[in-house]
């Protein structure tokens, strides 16, 4: 099979094009390439190609995948992708990899209708499809520094739509029958004549009565009013992975919105915010802290207590230690897999003040 064209070339934009430039290019090309306008051979394939390019370059996640993996990001067997759907794995920080499954490309005529409006003179060529998967949800969650270091179980409450238990997502009152839609006669679409600059065109649009299903409900569910979903709050326990960075995003499957007519739930994407720690700073899997010691401890050596994520430990200060010295405490840093980073202790020697005469004489003697 011939290789696909570069999406940037398809839309005629550069890799640094803004969202506005991408939308402008799509608007211009899609109108010209619509099969109801362009009657030449291959017009429909060209139209699909333009829409596919737009779907990728207008979506930040898909665009990032394309820039990194090219067309392979959306093909079967792509890194992190689902068979036939395409996807990729993106690293949001050490130890936190998120799988994005794009679920394939949408109907180009559906994209066109959304972009130009359902009253577009070119109409809709969509055929009926199955119920849509639920939408993904995105929230932020703030956790303490220690939980980011070791991982944690968190109880969360997620406002979302859930499948109506009364009708099991069908939207129909139990025992109620369905009937052929009287508006579209079961076709799921209606035809309308539209006068355009290109002449009179017959357009097809999704039936406003049955929304493309071809069937209507005799008696709607009294709980969800025929929607098949109800507003609710999902309470659940999730696992925060050890080593997650501030700003890292973790995917939790099937914790998003309920799909239409009982179809699958979307996913939940949690962006993790890590609260600052009063003593520690993080760099990768290592942590850093400061420790003040006296002039005598630096000169003569000592054993001091240092705070770690596991509690206080003893740190040996050798004699003659200089201010600014860093000491390493192995495996007291951030957990990642079966390993841990290290902790580094930055020592500052505090110069004594308000010395007595005897102390001053001792220092003078030390300096000679």
Secondary structure, DSSP 8 states (H G I E B T S, - for coil): ------HHHHHT--TT--HHHHHHHHHHHHHHH-TTT--STTHHHHHHHHHHHHHHHTSHHHHHHHHHHGGGGGSTT-TT--TTT-EEEEE-STT-EEEEE--S---HHHHHHHHH-TT-TT--------------EEEEEEE-HHHHHH-EEEEEEEEEEEE-TTTTTS-B-TT--EEE-TTTTTSSEEEEEEEETTEEEEEEEE-TTTTTSSEEESSB-TTTTTSSEEEEEEEEEEEE-TT--TT-EEEETT-S---GGG-----EEEEEEE---SS-EEETTEEEEEEEEEHHHHHH-EEEEEEETTEEEEEEE-TT--TT-EEEETT-S-EETTEE--EEEEEEEE---S--HHHHHHHHHHH-
